[in-house]
Amino acid sequence: MSPAAAAPAPCDDRIRSFEDFARVHQFLLIAAGVPPSLHRRLYRKLADEVFDGGERFSVEPCEEGRQRRLVLASDTALGREADVFLVDHAWSFRLSDALKQLREVPGLAERMAALMCVDLDRKTEVEESDEQCSENGGGLEHVLQVVEKERIRIQESGSDFAAWLELEELGIDDDMLVALDLSANFPNLVALNLWGNKLQDPEKVMQEIGKCGRLKALWLNENPVLNQCTEKDVLDGLPELEIYNSHFTRKAREWALGFCGDMVGAENPCLSVGNISLDNIVTLDLSDRSIHKLPEVFSSSKLSSLSKLNIRGNPLDQMSGNDLFKLFSGFTQLQELEVDIPGPLGDSAITIIESLPNINLLNGVNASTIVENAKHVVDSALKPRVPEWSPEESLAERVIGAMWLYLMTYRLADEEKFDETPIWYVMDELGSAMRHSDDANFRISPFLFMPEGKLASAISYTILWPICDVHTGEECTRDFLFGIGEDKQRSARLTAWFHTPEKYFIQEFRKYEEQLQSTSICPIKEAPSTKSVRPSDGRPLRVFTDIPQVEEFLTRPEFVLTTDPKDADIIWAGMQIDSELKSSLGLTDQQYMNQFPFEACLVMKHHLADTIHRAWGSPEWLQPTYNLETHLSQLIGDYSVRKRDGKDNLWIMKPWNMARTIDTTVSGDLSAIIRLMETGPKICQKYIECPALFQGRKFDLRYIVLVRSICPLDILLCDVFWVRLANNQYTLEKTSLFEYETHFTVMNYNGRMNHMNTPEFVKAFEKEHQVKWLEIHESIRIMIRRVFESASAVHPEMQNSFCRAIYGVDVMLDDKFKPKILEVTYCPDCTRACQYDTQALVGSQGPIKGSDFFNTVFGCLFLDDLTNVSPL
């Protein structure tokens, strides 16, 4: 047998060389931003599956074990674009499958929980044993030993030496505190830390601590006594106390400032104020001290060397902004300032820079950068969000709550198909340890390696490379929002990973809320004058359509189908006909079409909300709705207010222009809401958490609206509507949010559809809820009219006398049976309308055949026949 016959000819697309790799992956390499100098090295590592990151990097715990960070651990530095590394994907999934996979794939929940640091309370037997031994070693005897050791040290230092006692988490109770006799053993006690003990009786505790009359600082945090003991009680008993539970008291002076400026501490307790040299303080951290008014000694004459000041987390509500600016402007050496924005100095970083021209760094950002980029809110020292969970939650549930801090996403696409559903993934332990920095030293990008040259053979990786020189021991960071600037709401989007200034977002929400409340357009009501468009010679109207149901069910003799669009009087198309397509088909402006110009103001979800907002402000029939591409700050503010006030905070994210609930998600997690922007433009709408239910299940209603004119408004409603039912019993259990058949009602394409005839539904609904459907129906009619009045008032450019169209309007009822608009659909799917015979509840008498649906539609729109429709 010849060699040629022995084996099949090799596939031309298979990757066998770097040249093949570069050709097949050309666009992927460009999209990923991989430097050309690294292409060949990347190919070799992909082809040989080389994961050598472990040789160069190490993963370290941080944030008290609640996070991890990546550090360059190799002995040699890593130069800019000197190497590229492969990062494996530890978990890839579609969002709807996430919880199911965590529950069913062996070891997945355990690995993800460890990676995301949400298993910290799952202690090993050894850890529990060690802790038990530690507890057994405590008690009065142990505490007395600690105190005696400190007493001897103080005595050796001299009788006038001040004492600073650290007695936190030693299990000290009321009786033990009395037995310690601190005032006798430490007559010059200036600081006492009793954080995390078991003190309970306020009278006994204050009697004992009150004997220490020279105390300047006291910590009683996390003691039961705080539930019964007020700050006033403590201050009345300790006349010299300047710091209480880390906060400044009204008596705070030099000692408190010295403590925050590292001039006073356990190594230098300092009893005499005269020994505290405030003029030597260069850096002063007053953050989170609950300061309402800065001490009188806080002055440029006392703090003449002050260069760095942090006043974050303080209300400073007893000082005006002007007074603060005047005070700070006297500090001629002050170059770096950390302050909440918005906060005591106002809501504009630019105003702060202009008022304090000596400041070089504001919240860690260069002043010139702030001015150049017109950044009003800046913060480079944001506190990271760390996962929160309750001990009762399973590991799978904890991972679901934490995963939005770690997820990445991509979509699959080739020349033939675009995958509408995004894929989310978690990088392996090395990749997931990379934290954010605005000045990152690494860049990452997802990459699909296709060893067979086809998408079907693709293996997903994340690739990682240095974008500047990195030295041994340096943390390796990436920009979580690479390429996204303030024009795309960068600062607001960082809220997904960090605690950003909540006050700013609430302020933005309040302004937006006031704007909506002040908006209302009264639509002009004109009598419509739509007439039949049938030719005077009585010939039938020629109809061109690409919709199978129209071809099958349009049987009225006044209409005849044609296969030539140029020959048609009426173009009834399922596809969008733009000017280019219209020109290529040879269509004219004198042909009737089932598409109104600018109808996007109704059928695209963000435009629908904007149209309604501009016409009616914030009507009760539209749930609070935000365009995430333009109003993320306002949404964050709304979310924050609801969270603060203990209100429900469940939201639904919907793509602007997707049907069938594709890429639609329900969540109460702010990080999830923001991260979901990454899979395409969306609106975020307040979820109807308490909908009207039918036999315990969610439902919505599909109405068909026939539009014959926009200005004046001439719309009619089909006498028949259709109910769409969820399959599962409704619940707000957190894990149910991943169950499509619980929270969604469109079952034509997903799940199993259980059709229910409308009259049967209404009869059962009235009986279940003891309501009159006709009253509900009338409120729905009014709402639908308001929706189209919005378009007529805000977008009169929609009007075209040669347009006639039908729209699907989806409506949901809340538990008070008030209607809520969900969406408006262009050229709605009318399969069910044609399939089932039914009976109208209003208007028409007798049965209505499904097969007559399009006869009714075309008769109304083009012949002025009002059979089975009712004017709105």
C-alpha positions in Angstrom: 0.0 0.0 0.0 1.4 3.4 -0.9 1.9 6.0 1.7 -0.7 8.2 0.1 -3.3 5.4 0.5 -2.2 4.5 4.0 -3.5 7.7 5.6 -6.1 10.3 4.7 -4.9 13.6 3.3 -4.4 16.1 6.1 -7.1 18.7 6.8 -6.0 22.1 5.3 -7.4 24.0 8.3 -5.5 22.2 11.1 -2.8 24.2 12.9 0.6 22.7 12.1 2.8 25.8 12.2 3.1 29.3 13.5 2.1 30.6 10.1 -1.1 28.5 10.3 -1.8 29.8 13.8 -1.3 33.5 12.8 -3.5 33.1 9.7 -6.4 31.4 11.5 -6.2 33.5 14.6 -5.4 36.8 12.9 -8.5 38.7 14.0 -8.6 37.1 17.5 -5.0 38.3 18.1 -5.9 41.8 17.0 -9.0 41.8 19.2 -7.1 40.5 22.2 -4.5 43.2 21.8 -1.6 40.8 22.1 1.7 42.5 21.0 3.0 41.0 17.8 6.3 40.3 19.5 4.6 37.8 21.7 2.6 36.0 19.0 5.2 33.2 18.4 5.7 32.6 22.1 1.9 32.4 22.6 1.6 29.9 19.8 4.3 27.6 21.4 2.6 27.7 24.8 -0.8 27.0 23.3 0.4 24.2 21.1 2.3 22.6 24.0 -0.2 23.5 26.7 2.5 25.3 28.8 1.1 26.7 32.0 4.3 28.2 33.6 2.7 31.0 35.5 3.2 29.1 38.8 7.0 29.4 38.3 6.9 33.2 38.2 4.0 34.2 40.4 2.6 33.4 43.9 -0.9 33.8 45.4 -1.1 35.5 48.8 -4.1 36.1 51.1 -5.2 39.7 51.9 -8.1 41.6 53.3 -8.0 39.3 56.4 -8.3 36.3 54.2 -11.3 37.5 52.3 -9.4 38.1 49.1 -6.2 37.0 47.4 -3.6 38.9 45.4 -1.0 37.9 42.8 2.7 38.7 43.4 5.7 38.3 41.1 7.7 35.8 43.1 10.6 34.9 40.7 14.1 36.1 41.5 14.3 38.1 38.3 12.1 41.1 37.2 9.7 40.8 34.3 10.2 43.3 31.6 7.4 45.0 29.6 5.9 42.6 27.0 8.7 40.2 27.9 6.5 37.1 28.2 3.0 35.8 27.9 1.2 33.3 30.2 -1.7 31.0 29.8 -4.5 31.1 32.4 -6.9 28.2 32.5 -10.6 28.6 32.9 -11.7 26.8 36.1 -15.4 27.1 35.3 -17.3 28.1 32.2 -21.1 28.2 32.0 -24.2 29.9 30.7 -25.9 31.9 33.5 -29.0 29.8 33.6 -27.0 26.7 34.3 -24.7 28.1 37.0 -26.6 26.9 40.1 -27.3 23.5 38.6 -23.7 22.9 37.8 -22.5 23.9 41.2 -24.9 21.5 42.7 -24.2 18.6 40.4 -20.6 18.7 39.2 -18.4 16.9 41.8 -15.9 19.2 43.5 -16.9 22.3 41.6 -18.6 24.2 44.4 -15.7 23.3 46.8 -13.1 24.6 44.4 -15.0 27.8 43.6 -15.7 28.4 47.3 -12.0 28.2 48.1 -11.1 30.3 45.1 -13.6 33.0 46.1 -12.8 32.8 49.8 -16.3 31.9 50.9 -15.4 28.8 52.8 -13.5 30.4 55.7 -15.9 29.2 58.3 -15.5 25.6 57.2 -12.7 24.9 59.7 -10.7 21.7 59.8 -10.8 19.6 62.9 -7.2 20.7 63.6 -8.2 24.4 63.5 -11.1 23.8 65.8 -9.0 21.8 68.2 -6.3 24.6 68.3 -9.0 27.1 69.0 -10.4 25.0 71.8 -7.0 24.7 73.3 -6.6 28.5 73.1 -9.9 29.0 74.9 -8.9 26.6 77.6 -5.7 28.5 78.1 -7.6 31.8 78.9 -9.4 32.9 82.1 -8.6 35.2 85.0 -5.2 33.6 85.6 -4.0 34.3 82.1 -5.3 37.8 82.1 -3.6 38.6 85.4 -0.3 37.3 83.9 -0.7 39.7 81.0 -1.5 42.7 83.2 1.3 41.9 85.7 3.9 41.6 82.9 2.8 45.1 81.7 2.8 46.5 85.2 6.4 45.4 85.8 7.5 46.9 82.5 5.9 50.3 83.4 7.4 50.2 86.9 10.9 49.7 85.4 10.3 52.7 83.2 9.6 55.0 86.1 6.7 55.9 88.3 5.5 58.8 86.1 5.6 56.7 82.9 2.2 56.6 81.1 0.5 53.2 80.5 -1.1 51.8 77.4 -3.0 48.5 78.0 -3.9 46.1 75.1 -6.4 43.6 76.6 -8.6 42.8 73.6 -10.3 39.4 73.1 -9.2 37.9 76.4 -12.6 36.9 77.6 -12.7 39.5 80.3 -16.0 39.8 82.1 -17.3 42.3 84.7 -15.9 40.4 87.7 -12.5 39.9 86.1 -12.3 43.6 85.3 -12.9 44.5 89.0 -10.3 41.9 90.0 -7.7 43.5 87.7 -7.8 46.8 89.8 -6.5 48.8 86.9 -6.6 52.2 88.6 -4.3 51.0 91.4 -1.9 49.1 89.2 -1.7 51.8 86.5 -2.3 55.2 88.0 -1.1 56.9 84.8 -3.2 54.8 82.4 -3.9 56.8 79.2 -5.2 54.2 76.8 -7.2 51.0 77.5 -8.2 48.6 74.8 -10.9 46.1 75.9 -12.2 45.3 72.4 -14.0 42.0 72.0 -14.5 41.0 75.6 -17.5 40.0 77.7 -18.3 43.1 79.7 -22.0 43.5 80.3 -23.0 45.5 83.4 -22.7 49.2 82.6 -22.8 50.4 86.2 -20.0 48.0 87.2 -17.9 48.6 84.1 -18.1 52.4 84.4 -17.5 52.4 88.1 -14.3 50.5 87.5 -13.1 52.3 84.4 -14.1 55.7 85.9 -11.4 55.3 88.5 -8.9 55.7 85.6 -9.4 59.5 85.5 -6.5 60.2 83.2 -7.7 58.0 80.3 -7.3 59.6 76.9 -8.5 56.6 74.8 -10.9 53.8 75.5 -12.1 50.9 73.3 -15.1 48.9 74.3 -16.1 47.7 70.8 -17.9 44.4 70.5 -18.7 44.1 74.2 -22.4 43.5 75.3 -22.2 46.5 77.6 -22.5 48.8 74.6 -26.2 47.8 74.2 -26.9 49.6 77.5 -24.2 52.2 77.8 -24.4 55.5 76.0 -21.4 57.6 74.9 -22.6 60.3 77.3 -22.4 57.9 80.2 -18.8 57.2 79.3 -17.8 60.8 78.8 -19.4 62.0 82.0 -17.2 59.5 83.9 -14.0 60.2 82.1 -13.4 64.0 81.8 -10.2 63.7 79.8 -11.3 61.1 77.2 -10.4 62.2 73.7 -11.0 58.9 71.7 -13.8 56.5 72.4 -14.3 53.4 70.3 -11.9 54.9 67.7 -14.1 58.0 67.4 -13.1 61.5 68.4 -15.1 62.8 71.4 -16.0 66.5 71.9 -13.0 66.8 74.1 -10.5 65.7 71.4 -7.4 67.9 71.3 -3.6 67.5 71.0 -3.5 63.9 72.3 -6.1 62.7 69.7 -4.3 64.5 66.9 -1.0 63.1 68.0 -2.5 59.6 68.1 -3.7 59.9 64.5 -0.4 61.5 63.4 1.6 58.6 64.9 3.2 60.8 67.5 1.3 58.9 70.3 0.9 55.1 70.6 1.6 52.0 72.6 5.3 52.7 72.4 4.9 56.3 73.3 1.7 56.7 75.4 2.5 60.3 76.3 0.8 61.5 79.4 1.6 65.2 79.1 0.2 67.3 76.2 3.3 69.4 76.4 5.3 66.5 75.1 3.3 66.2 71.9 4.9 68.2 69.0 2.1 68.7 66.5 4.4 70.7 64.3 6.3 67.5 63.6 3.3 65.8 62.1 3.6 65.4 58.3 0.9 62.9 57.7 -2.4 63.0 59.6 -5.0 60.2 59.1 -8.4 61.4 60.6 -10.5 58.9 58.5 -13.6 57.4 60.1 -13.3 59.2 63.4 -16.9 60.4 63.4 -15.7 64.0 63.6 -18.5 66.6 63.5 -16.2 69.5 64.1 -12.4 69.6 63.9 -10.7 70.4 67.2 -9.6 74.0 67.8 -6.0 72.8 67.9 -6.3 71.7 64.3 -4.8 74.8 62.8 -2.0 75.7 60.4 0.0 77.3 63.3 0.0 74.1 65.3 0.3 71.7 62.3 2.8 73.7 60.4 4.4 70.7 58.6 1.2 69.0 57.6 1.6 67.6 54.0 -0.9 64.7 53.8 -4.4 64.8 55.3 -7.1 62.2 55.3 -10.6 63.2 56.5 -12.7 60.5 54.8 -15.7 59.1 56.6 -16.4 62.1 58.8 -19.7 64.0 58.7 -18.1 67.4 59.7 -21.7 68.6 59.7 -20.9 71.3 62.3 -18.6 73.2 59.9 -19.7 74.8 56.6 -17.9 74.0 53.4 -16.6 77.6 53.2 -15.2 77.4 56.8 -13.4 74.2 55.9 -11.9 75.7 52.7 -10.8 78.7 54.6 -9.2 76.5 57.3 -7.4 74.2 54.8 -6.2 77.0 52.7 -4.0 78.1 55.6 -2.0 74.9 55.4 0.6 76.0 52.9 2.5 72.7 53.0 -0.7 70.6 52.4 -0.2 68.7 49.1 -2.3 65.5 49.4 -5.9 65.4 50.5 -8.3 62.4 51.0 -11.9 63.4 51.4 -15.4 62.0 50.5 -16.8 63.3 47.3 -19.6 64.3 47.6 -19.0 65.3 51.2 -18.1 68.2 53.5 -16.2 70.0 50.7 -19.0 69.6 48.2 -19.7 67.3 45.3 -17.0 68.4 42.8 -13.4 67.4 42.8 -12.7 70.2 40.4 -14.1 72.8 42.8 -11.9 71.4 45.6 -8.8 71.6 43.4 -9.7 75.2 42.4 -10.3 76.2 46.0 -7.1 74.6 47.3 -4.5 75.2 44.5 -1.6 73.8 46.6 -3.2 70.3 46.4 -1.3 68.0 44.0 -3.1 64.8 44.8 -6.8 64.5 45.6 -7.9 61.1 46.7 -4.8 59.7 45.1 -5.3 61.2 41.7 -3.1 63.9 40.2 -4.8 67.3 40.3 -4.0 68.1 36.7 -5.5 64.8 35.6 -8.7 65.6 37.4 -9.0 69.0 35.7 -8.0 67.6 32.2 -10.6 64.8 32.4 -13.2 66.9 34.1 -13.6 64.3 36.8 -15.9 65.6 39.5 -15.8 62.4 41.6 -12.4 60.7 42.1 -11.3 58.0 44.4 -8.2 55.8 44.1 -8.5 54.2 47.5 -11.8 52.6 47.3 -12.6 49.8 49.8 -13.0 46.5 47.9 -16.2 44.6 48.1 -15.7 41.2 49.7 -18.1 38.3 49.6 -20.8 38.1 52.3 -22.7 35.0 53.3 -24.5 33.5 56.1 -23.5 30.2 57.8 -26.7 28.6 56.7 -26.0 29.0 53.0 -24.6 26.1 51.1 -21.3 26.5 49.2 -23.2 26.6 45.9 -25.3 29.5 47.2 -22.2 31.3 48.5 -20.5 31.0 45.2 -23.5 32.4 43.4 -23.3 35.5 45.6 -19.6 35.9 45.3 -19.0 35.1 41.6 -19.7 38.5 40.2 -16.5 39.7 41.8 -14.6 37.2 39.7 -16.5 36.5 36.5 -15.4 37.2 32.9 -17.4 36.8 29.7 -17.3 36.2 26.0 -19.7 35.2 23.2 -19.0 32.7 20.5 -19.4 33.7 16.8 -18.2 32.6 13.4 -19.1 33.5 9.9 -22.3 31.5 10.0 -23.7 32.0 13.5 -23.7 34.5 16.4 -24.4 33.0 19.8 -27.1 35.1 21.5 -26.4 33.7 24.9 -23.1 34.8 26.5 -20.6 32.5 28.2 -19.4 33.4 31.7 -16.2 32.0 33.2 -13.9 32.1 36.2 -10.2 32.0 35.7 -8.1 29.6 37.7 -6.6 30.4 41.1 -3.7 32.3 39.6 -5.8 34.5 37.2 -8.6 35.1 39.8 -6.0 36.5 42.3 -5.3 39.5 40.1 -6.8 42.6 41.7 -7.7 45.9 40.1 -5.6 48.9 39.6 -6.2 52.1 37.5 -2.4 51.9 36.8 -2.2 48.1 36.1 1.0 46.4 35.3 -0.5 43.5 33.4 -3.2 43.1 30.8 -5.4 40.0 30.2 -7.8 38.9 27.4 -9.9 35.9 26.7 -8.6 33.9 23.8 -10.0 31.0 21.8 -7.4 28.6 20.4 -8.7 26.5 17.5 -6.2 23.7 16.9 -8.4 22.2 14.1 -8.9 25.7 12.6 -12.6 25.6 13.3 -14.7 27.1 16.1 -16.0 23.7 17.0 -12.4 22.8 18.1 -11.9 25.9 20.2 -10.4 25.8 23.6 -10.8 28.9 25.8 -8.0 30.4 27.7 -7.2 33.8 29.2 -3.8 35.2 28.2 -1.7 37.4 30.5 1.3 39.6 29.7 3.1 42.5 31.5 2.6 46.0 30.0 5.4 47.6 32.1 8.4 46.4 34.0 7.4 44.4 37.1 9.9 43.8 40.0 10.2 40.9 42.4 7.7 41.1 45.2 5.5 43.6 43.4 1.7 42.9 43.2 0.5 42.0 39.7 -2.7 43.9 38.8 -5.0 44.4 35.9 -7.6 47.0 34.9 -11.0 45.5 35.5 -12.4 48.1 33.1 -9.7 48.2 30.5 -10.6 50.6 27.7 -13.6 52.0 29.5 -13.4 55.7 30.4 -15.7 58.2 32.1 -17.6 58.6 28.8 -18.8 55.0 29.5 -19.4 55.6 33.2 -16.2 54.1 34.5 -16.4 55.4 38.0 -20.0 54.1 38.5 -19.1 50.7 37.0 -16.3 50.3 39.5 -19.1 49.9 42.1 -19.3 46.3 41.0 -16.0 45.6 42.8 -15.6 48.5 45.2 -17.6 50.6 47.8 -17.9 53.8 45.9 -19.2 57.1 47.3 -22.8 56.3 48.0 -23.7 59.9 48.7 -22.8 60.9 45.2 -25.1 58.3 43.6 -28.0 59.1 45.9 -27.6 62.8 45.0 -27.7 61.9 41.3 -30.8 59.7 41.8 -32.6 62.5 43.7 -31.9 65.0 40.9 -33.2 62.5 38.3 -36.2 61.7 40.4 -37.1 65.4 40.7 -36.6 65.8 36.9 -39.1 63.0 36.2 -41.6 64.3 38.7 -41.6 67.7 37.0 -42.2 66.2 33.5 -45.6 65.8 31.9 -46.8 66.4 28.4 -50.6 66.6 27.8 -51.2 64.8 24.5 -53.3 66.7 22.0 -56.5 64.7 21.2 -57.6 65.0 17.6 -60.4 63.0 16.0 -58.9 60.4 13.7 -60.1 60.3 10.1 -58.7 57.0 8.8 -60.6 55.6 5.8 -60.5 52.5 3.7 -57.7 52.4 1.1 -59.4 50.0 -1.2 -59.1 51.1 -4.9 -62.1 52.9 -6.3 -62.3 50.3 -9.1 -63.0 47.6 -6.6 -59.9 45.5 -7.4 -58.3 43.6 -4.5 -55.3 45.1 -2.7 -52.1 43.2 -3.6 -50.1 42.1 -0.5 -46.5 41.0 -0.4 -45.4 39.2 2.8 -42.7 37.1 4.2 -44.8 35.9 7.2 -46.2 32.3 6.8 -49.3 33.0 8.9 -50.3 35.9 6.6 -49.8 33.7 3.5 -51.9 31.0 5.0 -54.7 32.9 6.8 -55.3 36.1 4.8 -58.3 34.9 2.8 -60.5 37.9 2.5 -61.4 38.5 -1.2 -60.4 42.2 -0.8 -56.8 41.1 -0.7 -54.6 39.0 -2.9 -51.1 37.8 -2.4 -48.2 38.7 -4.7 -44.7 37.4 -4.9 -43.4 40.6 -6.4 -42.8 43.4 -3.8 -42.7 46.1 -6.6 -46.2 45.0 -7.6 -47.7 45.2 -4.1 -50.0 47.8 -2.6 -49.2 46.5 0.8 -45.8 45.3 2.1 -46.3 43.2 5.3 -42.8 42.2 6.4 -41.4 40.5 9.4 -37.9 41.9 8.7 -37.0 45.5 9.2 -37.1 47.4 5.9 -34.6 50.3 6.0 -34.0 52.8 3.2 -31.2 50.6 1.6 -33.4 47.5 1.4 -36.3 49.6 0.2 -34.2 50.9 -2.6 -32.8 47.5 -3.6 -36.3 46.0 -3.7 -37.6 48.9 -5.8 -40.2 49.9 -3.3 -41.9 53.4 -3.4 -43.3 55.8 -0.8 -46.8 55.1 -2.2 -46.9 51.5 -1.0 -48.4 50.8 2.4 -46.0 49.2 5.0 -46.5 47.6 8.4 -43.7 49.7 9.8 -43.8 53.3 11.1 -40.7 55.4 10.9 -38.9 55.9 14.2 -41.0 53.1 15.8 -37.9 52.3 17.8 -39.3 54.8 20.3 -41.8 52.1 21.2 -40.2 48.7 20.4 -36.7 49.2 21.8 -36.9 48.9 25.5 -34.7 51.8 26.4 -36.4 54.1 23.9 -39.8 53.0 25.2 -38.9 54.0 28.8 -37.4 57.3 27.6 -40.5 58.1 25.5 -42.8 57.4 28.5 -40.6 59.4 30.9 -40.6 62.4 28.5 -44.4 62.3 28.2 -45.6 61.3 31.6 -42.6 61.6 34.0 -42.8 58.5 36.2 -46.3 57.0 35.9 -47.3 54.2 38.2 -47.9 51.9 35.3 -44.1 51.9 34.4 -41.8 50.3 36.9 -38.7 52.4 37.7 -36.5 51.9 34.6 -32.9 52.9 33.9 -30.9 52.8 30.7 -27.6 51.2 32.0 -25.6 52.9 29.2 -26.6 56.4 30.4 -28.1 56.3 33.9 -26.1 53.8 35.9 -25.3 56.4 38.6 -29.0 57.1 39.1 -29.7 53.4 39.3 -27.0 52.9 41.9 -28.5 55.8 43.9 -32.0 54.3 43.7 -30.6 50.9 44.8 -28.7 52.4 47.7 -31.8 54.3 49.0 -33.9 51.1 48.8 -31.2 49.1 50.6 -30.9 51.8 53.3 -34.7 52.0 53.8 -35.1 48.2 53.9 -37.2 48.1 50.7 -37.3 45.2 48.2 -34.4 45.5 45.8 -34.9 42.9 43.1 -34.3 44.1 39.5 -34.7 42.7 36.0 -32.1 43.4 33.3 -33.3 43.3 29.7 -31.3 43.8 26.5 -32.5 46.8 24.5 -33.6 44.9 21.5 -33.7 41.1 22.2 -36.9 39.1 22.3 -37.9 35.8 24.0 -36.2 36.8 27.3 -32.7 36.2 25.7 -30.0 37.5 28.0 -32.6 38.6 30.5 -31.7 38.2 34.2 -33.4 38.8 37.6 -31.0 39.8 40.4 -30.9 41.8 43.7 -27.0 41.8 43.6 -25.7 45.3 42.6 -22.4 43.8 41.4 -24.4 41.4 39.1 -26.5 44.2 37.7 -23.5 46.3 36.8 -21.5 43.3 35.4 -24.4 42.3 33.2 -23.7 45.4 31.1 -20.7 43.6 29.7 -22.9 41.3 27.6 -24.6 44.2 25.7 -26.7 47.3 26.2 -29.5 46.8 28.7 -32.2 48.5 30.7 -32.6 47.7 34.4 -36.1 47.7 35.6 -37.6 47.3 39.1 -38.8 43.7 39.3 -42.5 43.3 40.1 -41.8 41.3 43.2 -45.5 41.0 44.2 -47.4 40.2 40.9 -50.9 39.0 40.7 -50.8 35.2 40.6 -53.0 32.7 38.9 -53.2 29.5 40.9 -49.8 30.4 42.5 -48.1 31.1 39.1 -46.9 34.2 37.4 -48.6 35.3 34.2 -48.6 38.2 31.7 -51.1 39.3 29.1 -50.4 39.8 25.4 -52.6 42.4 23.7 -52.6 43.3 20.0 -52.8 47.0 19.2 -53.6 48.1 15.6 -52.2 51.5 14.7 -53.7 53.3 11.7 -52.2 56.8 12.5 -49.9 58.4 15.0 -50.8 62.0 14.5 -53.7 62.2 15.1 -53.6 59.0 17.1 -55.9 56.3 15.7 -55.4 53.0 17.5 -57.6 50.0 18.1 -57.4 47.0 20.4 -58.1 43.4 19.4 -61.1 42.1 21.3 -59.1 39.0 22.1 -56.0 38.9 24.3 -53.8 36.0 25.3 -52.6 34.9 28.7 -49.1 33.5 29.1 -48.4 31.4 32.2 -45.2 30.4 34.0 -44.9 26.7 34.6 -43.7 26.7 38.2 -45.2 28.0 41.4 -44.0 31.6 42.1 -41.4 32.1 44.8 -38.7 34.7 45.7 -36.3 32.2 47.0 -32.9 33.4 45.9 -32.1 30.1 44.2 -35.3 30.3 42.2 -34.0 33.3 40.2 -32.2 30.8 38.0 -35.4 28.9 37.2 -36.7 30.1 33.9 -40.1 28.4 34.3 -40.7 30.2 37.6 -40.0 33.8 36.7 -40.7 33.9 33.0 -43.9 33.3 31.0 -42.7 33.0 27.4 -42.8 29.3 26.9 -43.1 29.2 23.0 -39.3 28.9 22.7 -38.2 27.6 26.2 -39.8 25.1 28.5 -43.2 23.5 28.0 -46.2 25.7 27.0 -49.5 25.2 28.6 -52.1 27.0 26.6 -55.2 28.3 28.4 -58.1 29.8 26.5 -58.8 33.4 27.6 -62.4 33.1 28.7 -61.5 30.1 30.8 -58.7 32.0 32.4 -60.8 35.1 33.2 -63.6 33.1 34.8 -61.1 31.2 37.0 -59.2 34.4 37.9 -62.3 36.3 38.9 -63.3 33.4 41.1 -59.9 33.0 42.7 -59.4 36.7 43.5 -63.0 37.9 43.8 -62.5 40.7 41.2 -64.4 41.9 38.1 -62.3 41.5 35.0 -64.0 44.3 33.1 -62.7 46.8 35.6 -59.1 45.4 35.2 -59.6 45.4 31.4 -60.6 49.1 31.4 -57.5 50.1 33.4 -55.4 48.2 30.9 -57.0 49.9 28.0 -56.3 53.3 29.5 -52.6 52.4 30.1 -52.2 51.2 26.5 -53.7 54.4 25.2 -51.2 56.4 27.4 -48.3 54.4 26.0 -49.1 55.3 22.4 -50.0 58.9 23.4 -46.4 59.1 24.6 -45.1 58.3 21.1 -47.6 60.6 19.4 -46.6 63.5 21.7 -42.8 63.0 21.9 -42.2 61.6 18.4 -44.7 63.0 16.0 -42.1 62.2 13.2 -43.5 58.7 13.4 -46.5 59.8 11.4 -46.7 58.5 7.9 -50.0 58.2 6.1 -48.8 55.1 4.2 -48.0 53.1 7.3 -50.3 50.7 9.1 -49.0 48.3 11.8 -49.8 46.0 14.6 -47.9 45.8 17.9 -47.8 43.3 20.7 -48.2 45.0 24.1 -47.2 42.9 27.1 -48.9 43.7 30.4 -48.5 42.3 33.9 -50.7 43.0 36.9 -49.4 43.6 40.4 -51.0 42.2 43.5 -53.4 45.2 43.6 -54.5 44.3 40.1 -52.9 47.5 38.7 -51.5 47.1 35.2 -47.7 47.5 34.4 -46.3 47.9 30.9 -43.6 45.3 30.1 -42.8 46.0 26.5 -44.1 46.7 23.0 -43.2 44.3 20.2 -43.0 45.0 16.5 -44.7 42.5 14.2 -45.5 40.2 17.1 -45.6 36.4 16.8 -49.2 35.6 16.0 -49.0 31.8 15.9 -51.3 31.3 18.9 -53.7 34.0 17.6 -54.2 32.0 14.3 -54.1 28.6 16.0 -56.9 28.8 18.7 -60.5 29.7 18.4 -61.8 31.8 21.4 -64.4 34.2 22.5 -64.1 37.9 23.2 -64.9 39.2 26.7 -65.8 42.7 25.4 -66.9 44.1 22.1 -67.5 41.2 19.8 -70.3 38.7 20.3 -70.0 35.0 19.6 -66.9 32.8 18.9 -63.8 34.2 17.1 -61.9 31.9 14.8 -58.2 31.9 15.0 -58.0 31.4 11.3 -59.7 34.8 10.9 -57.1 36.7 12.8 -55.3 38.3 9.9 -58.6 38.9 8.1 -59.6 41.0 11.1 -56.2 42.8 11.2 -56.1 43.7 7.5 -59.9 44.5 7.4 -59.4 47.0 10.3 -56.1 48.6 9.0 -57.0 48.9 5.3 -60.8 48.6 5.0 -62.0 50.5 8.1 -63.8 47.3 9.2 -64.1 47.3 13.0 -65.2 43.7 13.4 -63.6 42.1 16.5 -61.6 45.3 17.4 -62.4 48.2 19.7 -61.2 51.8 19.3 -58.9 53.0 22.1 
